[in-house]
């Protein structure tokens, strides 16, 4: 009988411990969901999502379809490769900041090969012939690597979903983005920055032409476009930071 009570007490203790562990896990999950659902800028984000959607579908979309009709996909991918190659300093800096020295080295090798044999980066020959993969890192990922969270979601005009961390990163990266140096540094509202504006407009439109079908499919299958885009963006960024 005593042995029975000892076994019973041990069993009850085990079940209680398991219950507490389950409760702790549930509580952690609840806190995570609570943090995810906290959206102090929602009153701004939702209308901005609608504005961006209107621009994508009614302005950028028709232009992209016209562009696709006259420019082949290999050509548009080549243009995307050139802009990617130009932004090498951003990737190099952020790989180094995250102590990913091998990735930084491979990015340097990629830049050297693609800038020469790849015709200024038009052909990603480093990947196609050398098997050297891209290591895309930005300052938003660097901040995430060092523990900065993403709990304030922000929808940027034209750029779309972002968060406070990645918006700070976007600004920081702009200081080492070679494309930005196409503009006049003594910027004046009465002076033209046509080269800079043309390059960025073309870069954005070319990139959109390659991914517009993805956006339209997401849009078509969504009940709440804002919440879906927010979820997809945050999950993707979390995954990139973990890699």
N, C-alpha and C positions, 0 to 999 in steps of 0.2 A: 504493500500500500504506500509506504513512504517513497519507494522507488517510483511508483506511478505519479505521485505529486511532484517529485523532482523533475521527472520528464515533462509533466504538464507545465510546470513553471518555466522550464527551459524553452518549451514550445511557444508559450505565451510571450516570453521575452523576445524570442526571434521574430514572431509575428508583429510585435510592437515596434521593433527596430525597423522591420521592412516597411511598416506603415509610415513611420517617421521619415524614412528615406524617400518613399513615394510622395509624401507630402512636400518634402523639401524640393524634390524634382518638379512637382507640380507648381510650387511657389516660384521656383526659378523660371520655369516656362511662362508663368503668369506675368512675372516682372519683365521678361523679354518681350512678351506680346504687348504689355502695357507701354513699354518704351517705344516699340514699333508704332503703336497707335497714336502716340502723342504727336500732334501735328499743329503747332501753334500758328503756322503760316497758311493753314488750309484756306482761310477766307481769301487769301491772295492766290494761292497755288491753283485752286480749281478754275477761277476765271482765266488765269494765265495759260493753263492747259488748253482751254477752249480757244484762246487767241492763237496759240501756237498751232493747234489743230487746223484752224481756219487757214493760216498761212501755208502750212504744209500741203493741205488738200487743194487750195484754190489759187495759190501763187507758185510755190515751189514745185508742186506736183505737175502742173501743165508744162512748166519750163523743163523739168526733168524728163518728161515724156518726149518733148520735142528734141531735147539733147540726145536722148537714147536713140532716137530715130536716125540721127546723123553721125553718131559716134558709137563705134562698136564697143562691146564690153571689155575686150582686151585693152583697147586704148584707154578707156575710163579707169580700168584697174591700174594701168601704167601711170596715169596721172596721179592716182591715189598713192601709188608707190613713191613717186617723186616727192610729194608733200610729206609722206612718212619719213623718207630719207632725210629731208631738210631738217626735220625736227629731232634729229639725232642728239643734240645737246641736252634736250629734256630727258630722254631715256638714259643717257650716260650718267647725268647728274643724279637722277633718282635711284638708279641701280647702285651707284656708289654710296649714296646716303643710307640705303638699306643694307649696306655691307654685302651686296651681291656682286662680288668682284669678278667671278667667272662670267656672269651675265653682262657686266660692263665691258669686259674684254671682248666677248662675242659680238656685242653691239658695235664696238670699235672696228672689228674685223668686217662685219657686215657693211658698215658705212664705207670703209675703204674699198671693198670689192664692188659694191653696188654703185658707188660714185664714179668708178672707172669703167670696169667691164660691164656694168649694168646700165650704162648710158645715163648718168646723173640720177640713178635710182629707178629709172623707168621699168627696168627688168629686175626682179628680185632674184638675181642669179646666185646670191649667197645661199638662199634657201633651196632653189630649184636644182642647183648643181652641187652645192657644198653641204646641204642639209642643215645649215645654221638657222635655227628658229629665231623669230623676233622675241624680244624681252621688253614688252611695253610696260613702262612704269612712269607714273606721274607723281606730282607732289601730294595730291590727294591720297594716293596709295602710300606714300612715304609717311604722311601724318597718321594714317590708319595703322601702318606697321609699328609705329611708336605708341599706339594705344588711343589715339583720338577717335571718338565715336562719331556716329552719323545720325544722331537722333533728331536733328532739325532739318527736315526736308524742304528744299527750295526748287521751284520751277523757274528756270531762267528763260528770258525772251529768246526765241529761236533755238537756243541750245537744248531746251527741254529739261527733263528731270535732273536734279543735282541735290546736294545737301550742303550744309555750312562748311564742313570739312573740305569737300571737293571744290566748292566755290573759292575758298581760300587758296587751295592748290592750283586752281585755274589761273588765278591772278599771279601767284608766285611763278608758275611756269611761263607766263607771258613775258617775263623779264629775260628769259633765255631762249625764247622762241625766235629763230632767225626770220620767220615770216613777218614778225612785227617790226623788224628793222627796215622793211620796205617803205615805212611811213616816215615823214619828216619829223625829226625829234623836236624841232622848234615849232610844234603844231600850233596852227592859228586857224580860227574859224573862217578866215577869209582866204586861206591858202588851200590848195587842192592836195588830197592824199589819194589821187586816183589809182596809183600803182598798188598801194596797200589795199584799198577797197576792192579793186578788181581781183587781186590775188585771193583774198579771203572769200569773196562772193563766189568765185569760180571753184575754190576748194570745197566750200560748203555744198554748193549745188552738185558738183561732181560726186561727192560722197553720198549725197542724198539719192542721186540717181542709181547708185549701187544697192541701196538698202530700202528704197521706198516701198517695195512689195512687202518687206518684213513689217514695216510700220502699218501699212494698210491692212494686213492680215490681223495684226494685234487689234487694231481699231475696229475691224469688222466683227471680231469675236468677243468684244468687251461689253460688259454691262455697265461698268463704271470705269471709263477710260483713265481718269486720274489715278484711282487706286491701283489699277493694273500696271500702269507705267511706273508708278512709284515702287510697287513691289518688285517688278522685274529689274528696275534699276538698282535698288538697294541690294537685292540678292546677288546680282552680277558683281557689284562692287565689293561686297563681302567676300565673294569667291576669289576675286582677283587679289585682294589683300592677303588672303590665306595662302596663296600659292608661293 
